[in-house]
Each structure stands twice: as C-alpha cells, then as structure tokens.
Amino acid sequence: MLRHIAQVVSLGILLAAVACTVAPPYDEVIDNGAQALRSDFLKFVSERQQKIDTHQGTYASNASAYSSFQAQLGAIQLRAADQPNGVNCNRVTEMFGRVHTGISSFNPADISAAASGSNETSCIVVLAQIAAKQLQLLQKNDKRRCVSTPASVSCTELFGTESVATMVASIHAPEPANAAASSPLVRAVLVSIDELASAEQDLKAAAGQ
C-alpha cells in the first residue's frame, strides 16, 4: 500500500514538473503593459486626426508620445527577456490558431520570419522589437510630413481619414486600396502592437488563467 502511494505521489510530482515545463510563461505585467500600449496608441492616432489642422497637430507638438511608446515597449522587452523560460515563436503562432481571443490580424509567417533572424529566446521580445521598428518608421514620416499647419495633404494621409473605430473594426481585413483613408503606416503599427497584446492573451488562455 505504501509503495502504491509512493508511486502515485511520484507520478504526481512528475506530472507537475512536466506541466511547469510545458506551460507558457504568461506574465500579467506584460499583458497589462501591452493592452495599455494598444489603448494609448489608438488614443494618440485619434487625437492627431482631430487636431491635425491646428497648431497642436505638428510633429513637434507630439514628438514626446513616441518616446513614451518606445519606453513602454522597452519595458516589455526587458521583462520578457528576464523570464527564465522564453516562449518560442512557433509556439505562439500555434497557440494563436488554438486559443486566440482578440482582434488581431496576426500573421504567423511574418512572426516566424522575424524570429528566424533573432537570437532572442522569447517571442514576446521579438514581437516588441517589430512594434518598435514600425513605430520608428511612423515617427520618421511624421517628422518629415507634419512640420507645419495647416496640415499638408501628406500629413493628413499619414494618419488617414478613417476613424479609429473603423481601423479597429477592419483590422482583420486586407489592407484597403485607398491609402489616404487607411493610413498604411498607422495600420502597420497598430497591427504589430495588437499582435504583441494578443500573443500575451493567448499565453494566458493556454496556461488556463
């Protein structure tokens, strides 16, 4: 009897160890940070559209927002890099198809391609890096195209004429042909931030939390 109990206990310990090894490293702090970043970016785009023809619509009046976004992404990268067990990007894309619960236009091929050229152990770091690069490209164009008021056509096209609600609602759909309305660069940043937020949500769902 004691031997049987010992075997059951040993099996339980083994299964627990396996579960700990297999369970993806969901992190509530990263999750909250990614969700907040997505909300902050949507608010930023909405406000830029509303004040684009005013003296507050220039890049110079809004440059600090980019520093804030990059700082948020940097904090996410540092925390994800410090996790003892990183999560493979193949595992992230696998979980996306199995447990996804968000508004993402998640592209497994793009994520796998980015991961293949990275030495990072955590796909969350890779996703944050992608978002950071997209933000840098948007900032570069913002600085060049939104230098004065009233806003140039180029600046208006940069942030698009679609409302934020429409952008979010159409995020699953292929990129619209009307670039002036859809703002490809804004869309690219939104998609990359959304992929980051959705990945952490999928880790949470896979971990049963």
C-alpha positions as CSV (number, residue, x, y, z in Angstrom):
1,M,0.0,0.0,0.0
2,L,2.7,2.4,1.0
3,R,4.6,1.5,-2.2
4,H,1.5,2.3,-4.3
5,I,1.0,5.6,-2.5
6,A,4.7,6.4,-3.2
7,Q,4.2,5.6,-6.9
8,V,1.1,7.9,-7.1
9,V,3.0,10.7,-5.3
10,S,6.0,10.3,-7.6
11,L,3.7,10.3,-10.7
12,G,2.0,13.5,-9.4
13,I,5.3,15.2,-8.9
14,L,6.4,14.2,-12.4
15,L,3.2,15.4,-14.0
16,A,3.5,18.7,-12.1
17,A,7.1,19.1,-13.3
18,V,6.1,18.4,-16.9
19,A,3.2,20.9,-16.6
20,C,5.5,23.5,-15.3
21,T,7.9,22.9,-18.2
22,V,5.2,22.9,-20.9
23,A,3.1,25.8,-19.5
24,P,3.9,29.0,-21.5
25,P,5.2,31.8,-19.4
26,Y,2.2,34.2,-19.2
27,D,3.1,37.4,-17.5
28,E,0.3,39.7,-16.2
29,V,2.6,42.7,-16.1
30,I,3.5,42.3,-19.8
31,D,-0.2,41.7,-20.6
32,N,-1.3,44.8,-18.9
33,G,1.5,46.8,-20.5
34,A,0.7,45.6,-24.0
35,Q,-3.0,46.3,-23.5
36,A,-2.2,49.8,-22.2
37,L,0.1,50.5,-25.1
38,R,-2.5,49.5,-27.6
39,S,-5.0,51.8,-26.0
40,D,-2.5,54.7,-25.8
41,F,-1.6,54.4,-29.4
42,L,-5.2,54.4,-30.6
43,K,-5.8,57.5,-28.5
44,F,-2.8,59.1,-30.0
45,V,-3.9,58.5,-33.6
46,S,-7.4,59.7,-32.8
47,E,-6.1,62.9,-31.3
48,R,-3.7,63.5,-34.1
49,Q,-6.6,63.2,-36.6
50,Q,-8.7,65.6,-34.7
51,K,-6.1,68.4,-34.3
52,I,-4.1,67.8,-37.5
53,D,-5.0,71.3,-38.9
54,T,-4.3,73.1,-35.6
55,H,-1.0,74.4,-34.1
56,Q,-1.1,71.2,-31.9
57,G,-1.1,69.0,-35.0
58,T,2.6,69.2,-35.9
59,Y,5.2,66.6,-35.2
60,A,7.0,68.9,-32.8
61,S,3.9,69.2,-30.6
62,N,3.5,65.4,-30.4
63,A,7.1,64.0,-30.5
64,S,7.1,63.1,-26.8
65,A,4.4,60.5,-27.4
66,Y,6.9,58.4,-29.5
67,S,9.4,58.4,-26.6
68,S,6.6,57.2,-24.3
69,F,5.6,54.4,-26.7
70,Q,9.2,53.2,-27.1
71,A,9.7,53.3,-23.3
72,Q,6.7,51.1,-22.9
73,L,8.0,48.7,-25.5
74,G,11.4,48.7,-23.9
75,A,10.0,47.8,-20.5
76,I,8.1,44.9,-22.1
77,Q,11.2,43.7,-23.8
78,L,13.3,43.8,-20.6
79,R,10.7,42.0,-18.6
80,A,10.2,39.3,-21.3
81,A,14.0,38.9,-21.7
82,D,14.3,38.3,-17.9
83,Q,11.8,35.5,-17.9
84,P,13.6,32.2,-17.0
85,N,11.8,30.3,-19.8
86,G,11.2,32.1,-23.1
87,V,8.5,31.1,-25.5
88,N,9.2,30.0,-29.0
89,C,7.5,32.0,-31.8
90,N,6.3,28.7,-33.3
91,R,4.5,28.0,-30.0
92,V,3.0,31.5,-30.1
93,T,1.6,31.0,-33.6
94,E,0.4,27.5,-32.7
95,M,-1.5,28.9,-29.7
96,F,-2.9,31.7,-31.8
97,G,-4.7,29.2,-34.0
98,R,-5.9,27.2,-31.0
99,V,-6.9,29.7,-28.3
100,H,-6.9,33.1,-29.8
101,T,-9.2,35.6,-28.2
102,G,-8.6,39.1,-29.7
103,I,-8.9,41.5,-32.6
104,S,-5.6,40.6,-34.3
105,S,-4.5,40.4,-37.9
106,F,-1.8,38.1,-36.6
107,N,0.4,36.8,-39.4
108,P,2.3,33.6,-38.4
109,A,4.6,33.8,-41.5
110,D,5.7,37.3,-40.6
111,I,6.4,36.4,-37.0
112,S,8.3,33.2,-38.0
113,A,10.4,35.2,-40.4
114,A,11.3,37.8,-37.8
115,A,12.1,35.1,-35.2
116,S,14.4,33.3,-37.6
117,G,16.7,36.3,-37.7
118,S,16.7,36.9,-34.0
119,N,18.8,35.5,-31.1
120,E,16.1,36.3,-28.6
121,T,14.7,33.4,-26.5
122,S,11.3,35.0,-26.0
123,C,8.9,35.6,-28.9
124,I,7.4,38.5,-26.8
125,V,10.7,40.2,-27.2
126,V,10.6,39.6,-31.0
127,L,7.1,41.0,-31.2
128,A,8.0,44.1,-29.2
129,Q,11.0,44.7,-31.5
130,I,8.8,44.5,-34.5
131,A,6.4,47.1,-33.0
132,A,9.4,49.3,-32.1
133,K,10.6,49.3,-35.7
134,Q,7.2,50.1,-37.1
135,L,6.9,53.0,-34.6
136,Q,10.3,54.3,-35.7
137,L,9.1,54.3,-39.3
138,L,5.9,56.2,-38.4
139,Q,7.9,58.7,-36.4
140,K,10.3,59.3,-39.2
141,N,7.5,60.0,-41.6
142,D,5.6,62.1,-39.0
143,K,8.7,64.3,-38.5
144,R,9.1,64.8,-42.3
145,R,5.4,65.2,-43.3
146,C,3.8,67.0,-40.4
147,V,6.1,70.0,-39.9
148,S,3.6,72.9,-40.1
149,T,0.0,73.9,-40.0
150,P,-2.4,73.8,-41.7
151,A,-1.5,70.2,-42.3
152,S,-0.2,69.2,-45.7
153,V,-2.0,66.5,-47.7
154,S,1.0,64.3,-47.0
155,C,0.5,64.7,-43.3
156,T,-3.3,64.0,-43.5
157,E,-2.6,60.9,-45.5
158,L,-0.1,59.7,-42.9
159,F,-2.7,59.5,-40.2
160,G,-5.6,58.7,-42.5
161,T,-9.2,59.8,-42.6
162,E,-10.6,56.5,-41.2
163,S,-11.8,56.8,-37.7
164,V,-10.0,54.7,-35.1
165,A,-13.2,52.6,-34.6
166,T,-13.1,51.8,-38.4
167,M,-9.4,50.9,-38.2
168,V,-10.0,48.5,-35.4
169,A,-13.1,47.0,-37.0
170,S,-11.2,46.4,-40.2
171,I,-8.0,45.1,-38.8
172,H,-8.8,41.5,-39.9
173,A,-9.4,42.6,-43.5
174,P,-6.8,43.0,-46.2
175,E,-5.2,46.5,-46.4
176,P,-7.6,48.9,-48.2
177,A,-6.7,50.2,-51.6
178,N,-7.3,53.8,-50.5
179,A,-4.1,54.6,-48.8
180,A,-5.2,58.1,-47.9
181,A,-8.1,56.8,-45.9
182,S,-6.4,53.7,-44.4
183,S,-3.0,55.1,-43.4
184,P,-0.8,52.1,-44.1
185,L,1.9,53.1,-41.6
186,V,-0.5,53.7,-38.8
187,R,-2.2,50.4,-39.6
188,A,1.2,48.6,-39.5
189,V,2.0,49.9,-36.1
190,L,-1.5,49.0,-34.8
191,V,-1.2,45.5,-36.2
192,S,2.2,44.9,-34.6
193,I,1.1,46.3,-31.2
194,D,-2.0,44.2,-31.4
195,E,0.0,41.1,-32.2
196,L,2.0,41.7,-29.1
197,A,-1.1,42.2,-26.9
198,S,-2.9,39.2,-28.5
199,A,0.1,36.9,-28.0
200,E,0.2,37.5,-24.3
201,Q,-3.6,36.9,-24.1
202,D,-3.1,33.6,-25.9
203,L,-0.4,32.7,-23.5
204,K,-2.8,33.4,-20.7
205,A,-5.5,31.2,-22.3
206,A,-3.1,28.4,-22.9
207,A,-2.0,28.5,-19.3
208,G,-5.6,28.2,-18.2
209,Q,-5.5,31.5,-16.3
